[in-house]
Amino acid sequence: MRFIVWESLKKMGISQDGLERFVKEKGPFEKQISELENERRRVEGIVKKLRDEHMRLFGETTSLQAEALKLGKLGKVVKLGRVIILCKVCGMEGVFVKLHTASEYTGMMRSGVALQYRCLYCGQWSIYRPWDILAEVGLMAAPEQIKEAQMPLAKD
């Protein structure tokens, strides 16, 4: 059996003296295997920490992208003076509303005026109160989550 092993090592270009020298330098195979196992555990720990950090950063990036999209939408509302709201019939964002001034909305709310708009998708007309429209604009400006550092302290 040993002869067959040495013959196959010889075919691979490994001499018996070279193998003995390698074992003397590196130690017995059991020790090398043990060292490799320890190295594998250490690297697995590093990989786990990096995976956790990646997931944390991915979540943070996704949150920032959502906030940027929301702010971009709000910026367009302010710049163009128009907002797209949900249809009361089909639920799609298909009702285009030209915004009025704050004083006009205040007057509409006091007098109980209702506005009628048609959905781009289903074609149905629905009645919207000024509160419905302003609530959609307000929801765009509201943060998804509030961090402790952002909350101002109450003054007594």
Backbone hydrogen bonds, N-H to C=O, Kabsch-Sander energy under -0.5 kcal/mol:
donor,donor_aa,acceptor,acceptor_aa,energy
5,V,1,M,-2.1
6,W,2,R,-2.7
7,E,3,F,-2.4
8,S,4,I,-2.4
9,L,5,V,-2.2
10,K,6,W,-2.3
11,K,7,E,-2.1
12,M,8,S,-1.2
13,G,10,K,-1.3
14,I,9,L,-2.9
15,S,13,G,-0.6
19,L,15,S,-2.1
20,E,16,Q,-2.1
21,R,17,D,-2.4
22,F,18,G,-2.3
23,V,19,L,-2.4
24,K,20,E,-2.0
25,E,21,R,-2.4
26,K,22,F,-2.9
27,G,23,V,-1.9
32,Q,28,P,-2.0
33,I,29,F,-2.9
34,S,30,E,-2.3
35,E,31,K,-2.5
36,L,32,Q,-2.5
37,E,33,I,-2.3
38,N,34,S,-2.2
39,E,35,E,-2.3
40,R,36,L,-2.5
41,R,37,E,-2.3
42,R,38,N,-2.3
43,V,39,E,-2.5
44,E,40,R,-2.5
45,G,41,R,-2.0
46,I,42,R,-1.9
47,V,43,V,-2.8
48,K,44,E,-2.5
49,K,45,G,-2.2
50,L,46,I,-2.5
51,R,47,V,-2.6
52,D,48,K,-2.5
53,E,49,K,-2.4
54,H,50,L,-2.5
55,M,51,R,-2.4
56,R,52,D,-2.3
57,L,53,E,-2.7
58,F,54,H,-2.6
59,G,55,M,-2.3
60,E,56,R,-2.2
61,T,57,L,-2.7
62,T,58,F,-2.6
63,S,59,G,-2.2
64,L,60,E,-2.4
65,Q,61,T,-2.5
66,A,62,T,-2.2
67,E,63,S,-2.3
68,A,64,L,-2.5
69,L,65,Q,-2.4
70,K,66,A,-2.3
71,L,67,E,-2.8
72,G,68,A,-2.4
73,K,69,L,-2.3
74,L,70,K,-2.4
75,G,71,L,-2.7
76,K,72,G,-2.0
77,V,73,K,-1.9
78,V,74,L,-2.4
79,K,75,G,-2.8
80,L,76,K,-3.1
81,G,77,V,-1.9
83,V,97,V,-2.4
85,I,83,V,-0.6
85,I,95,V,-2.7
87,C,92,M,-2.8
91,G,87,C,-1.0
94,G,85,I,-0.7
94,G,92,M,-1.8
95,V,85,I,-2.0
96,F,94,G,-0.7
97,V,83,V,-3.1
97,V,95,V,-0.5
99,L,81,G,-2.9
99,L,97,V,-0.6
105,Y,101,T,-2.3
106,T,102,A,-2.4
107,G,103,S,-2.2
108,M,104,E,-2.4
109,M,105,Y,-2.5
110,R,106,T,-2.1
111,S,107,G,-2.2
112,G,108,M,-1.1
113,V,108,M,-1.9
115,L,128,Y,-3.4
117,Y,126,S,-2.4
119,C,124,Q,-2.2
120,L,94,G,-2.8
123,G,119,C,-1.0
126,S,117,Y,-2.7
128,Y,115,L,-4.0
132,D,129,R,-0.7
133,I,129,R,-1.4
134,L,130,P,-2.7
135,A,131,W,-2.3
136,E,132,D,-1.4
137,V,133,I,-1.7
138,G,134,L,-2.7
139,L,135,A,-2.4
140,M,136,E,-1.2
141,A,137,V,-1.2
142,A,138,G,-1.2
147,K,145,Q,-0.5
150,Q,147,K,-1.2
151,M,147,K,-0.9
151,M,148,E,-0.7
